[in-house]
Amino acid sequence: MKKAILFILLVPFYSTAQVVNPAGAASAGTLTGTTLASNIVNSSLTTVGTITTGVWNGTPIANAYLANSATTVNGQTCTLGSTCTITAAAGTLTGTTLSSTVVASSLTSVGTLTSLSMAGNIIPTVAATDNIGSAAYPYENIYSNFVVSGTNAYLRLSPAYGMFGVMQTNSVDRYYWTSAAFYPFVTNSYTLGTASNVWSNVYTTALTATGLTGYTYCNGTSACTAATTIPYSSVSGGPTYATPSTATLTAGTGVTSVTCATATCTNLRGTLSIVGGTATTGTVAALSWTATSAAYVCTATMNGGATSYGIGNSVATTTGMNITSAVSVLGINLTVNYSCQP
């Protein structure tokens, strides 16, 4: 008797969702594992979860799709992708040296500068109100060729010329000086001091004045004076000098005439021509002059002649003297010299 063998084929049953797509596409819900195969480099995903690692090599992401599209630094907001200037608070700066590219600032004060090199100008904010240095802290030396300007006034100093300086007013050179002299640009044109603003003292070992008209004299008690002549009364500290004044001549009793035989007859000297007439002895001529501070000492003598007539004179006073004859001059013509001194 033959035996029959029965094979029963058992086929598992899958639900519709579990059936494998014949085209090879798997349902997203059936994927297992956490990593896509390395050969999968593209997708049409429209959302993803939280990406914790990776490098973005795609197109730039627009600011509209970023949660934070701007950043704030030091109180200054800067939009990503734009250019902006970030200012730093002075108190947050570190280091001690500004970058060499920083060549300008709005600083209004600085600390103590130990050195300063300049290539421009120092200009005050208000004209004629600021100083360089002070009375308490002056500069010891200023080596410069500079111009200090004020109202119609300029001053130039140039050490290159051995302390040569120029002072100008109204843009015209007035005075200049070197290490050896101080003098005006134009001879005999400017004044040192004024009548109301005089120098208290001038110390010099020698004083030479040129270009003066007449004479300049000083009496030691008042200002010096310029004149064509120097009065004797203004000279002090030496011998006493007399100031000449013209003498008035008067003939004595009986004398016909008395005239001056020289260019002038003064209270100091002269020569007289006397015509005796009917005169005999006594005063043959009287001389008078402007009063002097003291009486002069006078002498009268006969000038020539074979006969002596005893010519002499009275004691002079401050206003004049008399010329006398001890011998009769009746009908005699005489020439008499006289001289006086203080």
Secondary structure as a PSIPRED ss2 file (coil, helix, strand):
# PSIPRED VFORMAT (PSIPRED V4.0)

   1 M C   1.000  0.000  0.000
   2 K C   1.000  0.000  0.000
   3 K C   1.000  0.000  0.000
   4 A C   1.000  0.000  0.000
   5 I C   1.000  0.000  0.000
   6 L C   1.000  0.000  0.000
   7 F C   1.000  0.000  0.000
   8 I C   1.000  0.000  0.000
   9 L C   1.000  0.000  0.000
  10 L C   1.000  0.000  0.000
  11 V C   1.000  0.000  0.000
  12 P C   1.000  0.000  0.000
  13 F C   1.000  0.000  0.000
  14 Y C   1.000  0.000  0.000
  15 S C   1.000  0.000  0.000
  16 T H   0.000  1.000  0.000
  17 A H   0.000  1.000  0.000
  18 Q H   0.000  1.000  0.000
  19 V C   1.000  0.000  0.000
  20 V C   1.000  0.000  0.000
  21 N C   1.000  0.000  0.000
  22 P C   1.000  0.000  0.000
  23 A C   1.000  0.000  0.000
  24 G C   1.000  0.000  0.000
  25 A C   1.000  0.000  0.000
  26 A C   1.000  0.000  0.000
  27 S C   1.000  0.000  0.000
  28 A H   0.000  1.000  0.000
  29 G H   0.000  1.000  0.000
  30 T H   0.000  1.000  0.000
  31 L C   1.000  0.000  0.000
  32 T C   1.000  0.000  0.000
  33 G C   1.000  0.000  0.000
  34 T C   1.000  0.000  0.000
  35 T C   1.000  0.000  0.000
  36 L C   1.000  0.000  0.000
  37 A C   1.000  0.000  0.000
  38 S C   1.000  0.000  0.000
  39 N C   1.000  0.000  0.000
  40 I C   1.000  0.000  0.000
  41 V C   1.000  0.000  0.000
  42 N C   1.000  0.000  0.000
  43 S C   1.000  0.000  0.000
  44 S C   1.000  0.000  0.000
  45 L C   1.000  0.000  0.000
  46 T C   1.000  0.000  0.000
  47 T C   1.000  0.000  0.000
  48 V C   1.000  0.000  0.000
  49 G C   1.000  0.000  0.000
  50 T C   1.000  0.000  0.000
  51 I C   1.000  0.000  0.000
  52 T C   1.000  0.000  0.000
  53 T C   1.000  0.000  0.000
  54 G C   1.000  0.000  0.000
  55 V C   1.000  0.000  0.000
  56 W C   1.000  0.000  0.000
  57 N C   1.000  0.000  0.000
  58 G C   1.000  0.000  0.000
  59 T C   1.000  0.000  0.000
  60 P C   1.000  0.000  0.000
  61 I C   1.000  0.000  0.000
  62 A C   1.000  0.000  0.000
  63 N H   0.000  1.000  0.000
  64 A H   0.000  1.000  0.000
  65 Y H   0.000  1.000  0.000
  66 L C   1.000  0.000  0.000
  67 A C   1.000  0.000  0.000
  68 N C   1.000  0.000  0.000
  69 S C   1.000  0.000  0.000
  70 A E   0.000  0.000  1.000
  71 T E   0.000  0.000  1.000
  72 T E   0.000  0.000  1.000
  73 V E   0.000  0.000  1.000
  74 N C   1.000  0.000  0.000
  75 G C   1.000  0.000  0.000
  76 Q E   0.000  0.000  1.000
  77 T E   0.000  0.000  1.000
  78 C E   0.000  0.000  1.000
  79 T E   0.000  0.000  1.000
  80 L C   1.000  0.000  0.000
  81 G C   1.000  0.000  0.000
  82 S C   1.000  0.000  0.000
  83 T C   1.000  0.000  0.000
  84 C C   1.000  0.000  0.000
  85 T C   1.000  0.000  0.000
  86 I C   1.000  0.000  0.000
  87 T C   1.000  0.000  0.000
  88 A C   1.000  0.000  0.000
  89 A C   1.000  0.000  0.000
  90 A H   0.000  1.000  0.000
  91 G H   0.000  1.000  0.000
  92 T H   0.000  1.000  0.000
  93 L C   1.000  0.000  0.000
  94 T C   1.000  0.000  0.000
  95 G C   1.000  0.000  0.000
  96 T C   1.000  0.000  0.000
  97 T C   1.000  0.000  0.000
  98 L C   1.000  0.000  0.000
  99 S C   1.000  0.000  0.000
 100 S C   1.000  0.000  0.000
 101 T C   1.000  0.000  0.000
 102 V C   1.000  0.000  0.000
 103 V C   1.000  0.000  0.000
 104 A C   1.000  0.000  0.000
 105 S C   1.000  0.000  0.000
 106 S C   1.000  0.000  0.000
 107 L C   1.000  0.000  0.000
 108 T C   1.000  0.000  0.000
 109 S C   1.000  0.000  0.000
 110 V C   1.000  0.000  0.000
 111 G C   1.000  0.000  0.000
 112 T C   1.000  0.000  0.000
 113 L C   1.000  0.000  0.000
 114 T C   1.000  0.000  0.000
 115 S C   1.000  0.000  0.000
 116 L C   1.000  0.000  0.000
 117 S C   1.000  0.000  0.000
 118 M C   1.000  0.000  0.000
 119 A C   1.000  0.000  0.000
 120 G C   1.000  0.000  0.000
 121 N C   1.000  0.000  0.000
 122 I C   1.000  0.000  0.000
 123 I C   1.000  0.000  0.000
 124 P C   1.000  0.000  0.000
 125 T C   1.000  0.000  0.000
 126 V C   1.000  0.000  0.000
 127 A C   1.000  0.000  0.000
 128 A C   1.000  0.000  0.000
 129 T C   1.000  0.000  0.000
 130 D C   1.000  0.000  0.000
 131 N C   1.000  0.000  0.000
 132 I C   1.000  0.000  0.000
 133 G C   1.000  0.000  0.000
 134 S C   1.000  0.000  0.000
 135 A C   1.000  0.000  0.000
 136 A C   1.000  0.000  0.000
 137 Y C   1.000  0.000  0.000
 138 P C   1.000  0.000  0.000
 139 Y C   1.000  0.000  0.000
 140 E C   1.000  0.000  0.000
 141 N C   1.000  0.000  0.000
 142 I C   1.000  0.000  0.000
 143 Y C   1.000  0.000  0.000
 144 S C   1.000  0.000  0.000
 145 N C   1.000  0.000  0.000
 146 F E   0.000  0.000  1.000
 147 V E   0.000  0.000  1.000
 148 V E   0.000  0.000  1.000
 149 S E   0.000  0.000  1.000
 150 G E   0.000  0.000  1.000
 151 T C   1.000  0.000  0.000
 152 N C   1.000  0.000  0.000
 153 A E   0.000  0.000  1.000
 154 Y E   0.000  0.000  1.000
 155 L E   0.000  0.000  1.000
 156 R E   0.000  0.000  1.000
 157 L E   0.000  0.000  1.000
 158 S E   0.000  0.000  1.000
 159 P H   0.000  1.000  0.000
 160 A H   0.000  1.000  0.000
 161 Y H   0.000  1.000  0.000
 162 G C   1.000  0.000  0.000
 163 M C   1.000  0.000  0.000
 164 F E   0.000  0.000  1.000
 165 G E   0.000  0.000  1.000
 166 V E   0.000  0.000  1.000
 167 M E   0.000  0.000  1.000
 168 Q E   0.000  0.000  1.000
 169 T E   0.000  0.000  1.000
 170 N C   1.000  0.000  0.000
 171 S C   1.000  0.000  0.000
 172 V E   0.000  0.000  1.000
 173 D E   0.000  0.000  1.000
 174 R E   0.000  0.000  1.000
 175 Y E   0.000  0.000  1.000
 176 Y E   0.000  0.000  1.000
 177 W E   0.000  0.000  1.000
 178 T C   1.000  0.000  0.000
 179 S C   1.000  0.000  0.000
 180 A C   1.000  0.000  0.000
 181 A C   1.000  0.000  0.000
 182 F E   0.000  0.000  1.000
 183 Y E   0.000  0.000  1.000
 184 P E   0.000  0.000  1.000
 185 F C   1.000  0.000  0.000
 186 V C   1.000  0.000  0.000
 187 T C   1.000  0.000  0.000
 188 N C   1.000  0.000  0.000
 189 S C   1.000  0.000  0.000
 190 Y C   1.000  0.000  0.000
 191 T C   1.000  0.000  0.000
 192 L C   1.000  0.000  0.000
 193 G C   1.000  0.000  0.000
 194 T C   1.000  0.000  0.000
 195 A C   1.000  0.000  0.000
 196 S C   1.000  0.000  0.000
 197 N C   1.000  0.000  0.000
 198 V C   1.000  0.000  0.000
 199 W C   1.000  0.000  0.000
 200 S C   1.000  0.000  0.000
 201 N C   1.000  0.000  0.000
 202 V C   1.000  0.000  0.000
 203 Y C   1.000  0.000  0.000
 204 T C   1.000  0.000  0.000
 205 T C   1.000  0.000  0.000
 206 A C   1.000  0.000  0.000
 207 L C   1.000  0.000  0.000
 208 T C   1.000  0.000  0.000
 209 A C   1.000  0.000  0.000
 210 T C   1.000  0.000  0.000
 211 G C   1.000  0.000  0.000
 212 L C   1.000  0.000  0.000
 213 T C   1.000  0.000  0.000
 214 G C   1.000  0.000  0.000
 215 Y E   0.000  0.000  1.000
 216 T E   0.000  0.000  1.000
 217 Y E   0.000  0.000  1.000
 218 C C   1.000  0.000  0.000
 219 N C   1.000  0.000  0.000
 220 G C   1.000  0.000  0.000
 221 T C   1.000  0.000  0.000
 222 S C   1.000  0.000  0.000
 223 A C   1.000  0.000  0.000
 224 C C   1.000  0.000  0.000
 225 T E   0.000  0.000  1.000
 226 A E   0.000  0.000  1.000
 227 A E   0.000  0.000  1.000
 228 T C   1.000  0.000  0.000
 229 T C   1.000  0.000  0.000
 230 I C   1.000  0.000  0.000
 231 P C   1.000  0.000  0.000
 232 Y H   0.000  1.000  0.000
 233 S H   0.000  1.000  0.000
 234 S H   0.000  1.000  0.000
 235 V C   1.000  0.000  0.000
 236 S C   1.000  0.000  0.000
 237 G C   1.000  0.000  0.000
 238 G C   1.000  0.000  0.000
 239 P C   1.000  0.000  0.000
 240 T C   1.000  0.000  0.000
 241 Y C   1.000  0.000  0.000
 242 A C   1.000  0.000  0.000
 243 T C   1.000  0.000  0.000
 244 P C   1.000  0.000  0.000
 245 S C   1.000  0.000  0.000
 246 T E   0.000  0.000  1.000
 247 A C   1.000  0.000  0.000
 248 T E   0.000  0.000  1.000
 249 L E   0.000  0.000  1.000
 250 T E   0.000  0.000  1.000
 251 A E   0.000  0.000  1.000
 252 G C   1.000  0.000  0.000
 253 T C   1.000  0.000  0.000
 254 G C   1.000  0.000  0.000
 255 V C   1.000  0.000  0.000
 256 T C   1.000  0.000  0.000
 257 S E   0.000  0.000  1.000
 258 V E   0.000  0.000  1.000
 259 T E   0.000  0.000  1.000
 260 C E   0.000  0.000  1.000
 261 A C   1.000  0.000  0.000
 262 T C   1.000  0.000  0.000
 263 A C   1.000  0.000  0.000
 264 T C   1.000  0.000  0.000
 265 C C   1.000  0.000  0.000
 266 T E   0.000  0.000  1.000
 267 N C   1.000  0.000  0.000
 268 L C   1.000  0.000  0.000
 269 R E   0.000  0.000  1.000
 270 G E   0.000  0.000  1.000
 271 T E   0.000  0.000  1.000
 272 L E   0.000  0.000  1.000
 273 S E   0.000  0.000  1.000
 274 I E   0.000  0.000  1.000
 275 V E   0.000  0.000  1.000
 276 G C   1.000  0.000  0.000
 277 G C   1.000  0.000  0.000
 278 T C   1.000  0.000  0.000
 279 A C   1.000  0.000  0.000
 280 T C   1.000  0.000  0.000
 281 T C   1.000  0.000  0.000
 282 G E   0.000  0.000  1.000
 283 T E   0.000  0.000  1.000
 284 V E   0.000  0.000  1.000
 285 A E   0.000  0.000  1.000
 286 A E   0.000  0.000  1.000
 287 L E   0.000  0.000  1.000
 288 S E   0.000  0.000  1.000
 289 W C   1.000  0.000  0.000
 290 T C   1.000  0.000  0.000
 291 A C   1.000  0.000  0.000
 292 T C   1.000  0.000  0.000
 293 S C   1.000  0.000  0.000
 294 A C   1.000  0.000  0.000
 295 A C   1.000  0.000  0.000
 296 Y C   1.000  0.000  0.000
 297 V E   0.000  0.000  1.000
 298 C E   0.000  0.000  1.000
 299 T E   0.000  0.000  1.000
 300 A E   0.000  0.000  1.000
 301 T E   0.000  0.000  1.000
 302 M E   0.000  0.000  1.000
 303 N C   1.000  0.000  0.000
 304 G C   1.000  0.000  0.000
 305 G C   1.000  0.000  0.000
 306 A C   1.000  0.000  0.000
 307 T C   1.000  0.000  0.000
 308 S C   1.000  0.000  0.000
 309 Y C   1.000  0.000  0.000
 310 G C   1.000  0.000  0.000
 311 I E   0.000  0.000  1.000
 312 G E   0.000  0.000  1.000
 313 N E   0.000  0.000  1.000
 314 S C   1.000  0.000  0.000
 315 V C   1.000  0.000  0.000
 316 A C   1.000  0.000  0.000
 317 T C   1.000  0.000  0.000
 318 T C   1.000  0.000  0.000
 319 T C   1.000  0.000  0.000
 320 G E   0.000  0.000  1.000
 321 M E   0.000  0.000  1.000
 322 N E   0.000  0.000  1.000
 323 I E   0.000  0.000  1.000
 324 T E   0.000  0.000  1.000
 325 S E   0.000  0.000  1.000
 326 A C   1.000  0.000  0.000
 327 V C   1.000  0.000  0.000
 328 S C   1.000  0.000  0.000
 329 V C   1.000  0.000  0.000
 330 L C   1.000  0.000  0.000
 331 G C   1.000  0.000  0.000
 332 I C   1.000  0.000  0.000
 333 N E   0.000  0.000  1.000
 334 L E   0.000  0.000  1.000
 335 T E   0.000  0.000  1.000
 336 V E   0.000  0.000  1.000
 337 N E   0.000  0.000  1.000
 338 Y E   0.000  0.000  1.000
 339 S E   0.000  0.000  1.000
 340 C E   0.000  0.000  1.000
 341 Q E   0.000  0.000  1.000
 342 P C   1.000  0.000  0.000
